[in-house]
Amino acid sequence: MAAAVLLAAAAAGCSSGGDHVAEGAGSAPAAAGDAAAAAPPAAAAIATGPGPQSSYDVQPQPAPGSCHYRYTAEKQPLPDLGCTPGAISPAVTQDNLKDTICKQGGYTSTIRPPSNITGREKAENAKSYGYTGPMGDAEYDHLISLQLGGDPNDPRNLWVQPPSPGHVPGRGPNNPKDAVETHLHTAICKGQVTLAAAQQAIATDWTTAEARLAVRTGSGATPTPEADADADGE
């Protein structure tokens, strides 16, 4: 009942027009001149979801057409902040990183909802966002990824992410957000940034998260073993 109430509120709060409205995946992204429309508002507290479950149920999604993609100047997709503000897992804290997301041998595979659950959610969420492209070319993405302590199946933390620029139709998702998540995960596990800071940055705008946190990529950001195995998806 609580999840349904939360989703009803989220659907009501989703963009219905104005500055943040963008086209569905079947249309051309917003023009570069509209980049200011994708600028995020001031940071708000991130909701806490129910956390990992022994079994997962299909979660209700926002009403069809009630969510609207935003786009950066580079035409990278961002979610509707009303429908997909992000949600964190209560099972991951700054104090237990070594036993959760930074655990040797992996963590996220033990809490990821199965595809028979997320596949059905993805189909309904595509209707929420008006995504009309091939489903195989879009990713059902955790806005705050599991390797950053995102909630596994809170609908506020999941969205059908359309392809990024340069995508080749029929080749599956081309999601540069995954690399950003890996870099932030590595920075958390190396003590370079806090869990909360990384979660806030990725939820605000994944395209600017590394710059906001001054996370350096390259030779100084060798992915941890867990990060290598945690590309987000269905």
C-alpha atoms as one frame of an Amber mdcrd trajectory, in Angstrom:
protein
   0.000   0.000   0.000   2.850   2.399   0.878   4.494   1.865  -2.520   1.229
   2.564  -4.302   0.730   5.774  -2.336   4.263   6.911  -3.105   3.788   6.208
  -6.803   0.513   8.070  -6.905   2.241  11.080  -5.401   5.145  10.734  -7.816
   2.844  10.535 -10.800   1.008  13.637  -9.677   4.300  15.481  -9.234   5.781
  14.494 -12.596   6.339  17.181 -15.176   3.334  17.886 -17.315   4.853  20.712
 -19.312   7.018  23.776 -18.907  10.752  24.035 -18.796  11.660  20.406 -18.198
   9.405  18.782 -20.786  11.245  16.838 -23.456  10.185  14.460 -26.178   9.840
  10.698 -25.853  12.458   8.448 -27.424  10.567   8.350 -30.687  11.176  12.080
 -31.203  14.251  14.270 -31.515  15.787  15.453 -28.201  15.360  19.023 -27.031
  17.466  21.601 -28.830  20.802  22.602 -27.369  19.401  26.053 -26.719  17.099
  24.459 -24.168  20.063  23.224 -22.108  19.149  25.554 -19.274  15.894  23.647
 -18.927  17.883  20.570 -17.884  19.691  22.418 -15.096  18.894  20.659 -11.795
  17.287  22.462  -8.880  18.906  22.791  -5.476  19.808  19.457  -3.884  17.083
  17.845  -1.825  17.219  14.983   0.634  17.076  11.613  -1.095  14.298   9.267
  -0.037  15.123   5.932   1.560  13.529   2.891  -0.023  12.637  -0.481   1.500
  16.047  -1.977   0.738  16.943  -5.512  -0.375  14.187  -8.119  -0.146  14.249
 -11.903  -0.024  11.785 -11.779  -2.928  10.575  -8.875  -5.017   7.140  -7.853
  -6.245   6.405  -5.890  -9.409   6.076  -2.250  -8.384   3.391   0.087  -9.792
   4.714   2.765 -12.124   3.642   6.393 -12.743   0.672   6.943 -15.020   1.314
   6.605 -18.760   2.657   9.811 -20.274   3.135  11.502 -16.909   6.948  11.465
 -16.974   9.110  13.519 -19.328  12.747  13.140 -20.264  15.105  16.091 -19.907
  18.227  16.526 -22.027  21.568  18.203 -21.487  23.214  20.461 -24.053  25.010
  17.340 -25.310  21.606  15.620 -25.642  22.299  13.130 -22.860  19.048  11.921
 -21.265  18.088  12.771 -17.706  15.013  11.493 -15.841  11.933  13.392 -14.736
  12.744  14.596 -11.223   9.153  14.137 -10.111   8.908  10.547 -11.296  12.492
   9.417 -10.715  14.188  11.459  -7.967  16.211   8.463  -6.763  16.005   6.352
  -3.622  18.750   4.875  -1.461  18.962   1.542   0.309  18.886   1.551   4.126
  21.176  -1.489   4.022  24.168   0.543   2.764  25.763   3.133   5.036  29.083
   4.922   5.281  29.965   2.649   8.206  29.389  -0.686   6.485  30.878  -0.098
   3.042  33.395  -2.933   3.424  30.559  -5.349   4.068  28.287  -4.063   1.319
  29.155  -2.218  -1.894  32.936  -2.431  -1.374  32.850  -6.083  -0.356  35.419
  -8.265  -2.060  33.689 -10.874  -4.176  30.724  -8.689  -4.969  27.516  -7.468
  -3.387  25.067  -6.177  -5.944  24.390  -9.533  -7.593  23.009 -10.755  -4.262
  20.354  -8.021  -4.073  19.419  -7.355  -7.715  15.748  -8.006  -8.533  15.250
 -10.805 -11.087  14.507 -10.044 -14.716  10.989 -11.486 -14.523  10.213  -8.605
 -12.129  12.179  -5.776 -13.745  11.134  -6.761 -17.260   7.489  -6.167 -16.413
   8.303  -2.943 -14.596  10.357  -1.747 -17.556   7.463  -2.250 -19.947   5.153
  -0.171 -17.743   7.766   2.500 -17.053   8.304   2.913 -20.788   4.631   3.905
 -20.973   5.173   6.333 -18.076   7.939   8.078 -20.012   6.366   7.715 -23.437
   9.349   5.712 -24.674   8.483   4.273 -28.082  11.857   3.013 -29.308  13.045
  -0.611 -29.276  13.049  -1.911 -25.716  16.364  -3.651 -26.294  18.016  -0.306
 -27.004  16.922   1.220 -23.680  18.179   0.356 -20.222  16.001  -0.059 -17.155
  18.384   1.946 -15.047  18.815   2.471 -11.326  19.278   6.244 -11.120  21.405
   5.683  -8.001  23.025   2.429  -9.032  23.245  -0.587  -6.760  27.008  -0.167
  -6.521  26.385   3.320  -5.085  23.868   2.086  -2.510  20.746   2.748  -4.548
  17.557   0.962  -3.602  17.100  -2.243  -5.642  13.429  -1.964  -6.562  11.965
   1.306  -5.330  10.144   2.745  -8.389  11.504   6.194  -7.532  14.964   4.858
  -8.349  14.262   3.190 -11.702  13.599   4.617 -15.161  13.737   3.515 -18.777
  16.872   5.312 -19.906  16.841   5.937 -23.671  19.971   5.628 -25.815  22.669
   8.281 -25.658  23.977  10.183 -28.712  25.907   8.010 -31.143  23.717   4.979
 -30.516  23.471   2.394 -33.292  19.905   1.062 -33.493  19.600  -2.603 -32.647
  22.952  -2.762 -30.831  21.522  -2.538 -27.319  22.026   0.323 -24.840  25.036
   2.629 -25.150  25.046   4.035 -21.662  27.997   6.225 -20.580  26.300   6.601
 -17.191  27.567   3.125 -16.280  31.180   4.323 -16.459  30.379   7.307 -14.237
  28.865   4.952 -11.656  31.976   2.774 -11.726  34.265   5.780 -11.211  32.175
   7.018  -8.270  32.085   3.544  -6.744  35.854   3.330  -6.930  36.196   6.776
  -5.323  33.872   5.749  -2.470  35.752   2.529  -1.789  39.086   4.375  -1.844
  37.795   6.931   0.644  38.022   9.803  -1.823  34.345  10.774  -1.561  31.579
   9.939   0.860  28.700   7.644   0.038  26.163  10.436   0.563  28.040  12.867
  -1.695  28.232  10.343  -4.518  24.560   9.464  -4.188  23.541  13.108  -4.269
  25.731  13.855  -7.283  24.461  10.965  -9.403  20.832  11.683  -8.495  21.218
  15.378  -9.358  22.811  14.953 -12.784  24.864  11.923 -13.781  26.606  13.871
 -16.538  28.199  16.312 -14.073  28.666  14.006 -11.076  32.387  13.399 -11.566
  33.153  17.085 -12.045  31.077  18.064  -8.998  33.058  15.653  -6.827  36.414
  16.201  -8.555  36.661  12.479  -9.212  39.659  11.753 -11.390  39.413   9.069
 -14.049  42.187   7.223 -15.790  45.161   5.507 -14.149  44.218   6.828 -10.725
  40.754   5.309 -10.816  41.271   1.591 -11.355  37.860  -0.033 -10.924  37.364
  -2.241  -7.902  36.401  -5.906  -8.533  32.787  -5.230  -7.577  32.527  -2.315
 -10.000  33.660  -4.454 -12.929  30.703  -6.770 -12.450  28.048  -4.148 -11.818
  26.959  -2.643 -15.099  23.423  -1.516 -14.384  20.528  -2.913 -16.346  17.474
  -5.089 -16.128
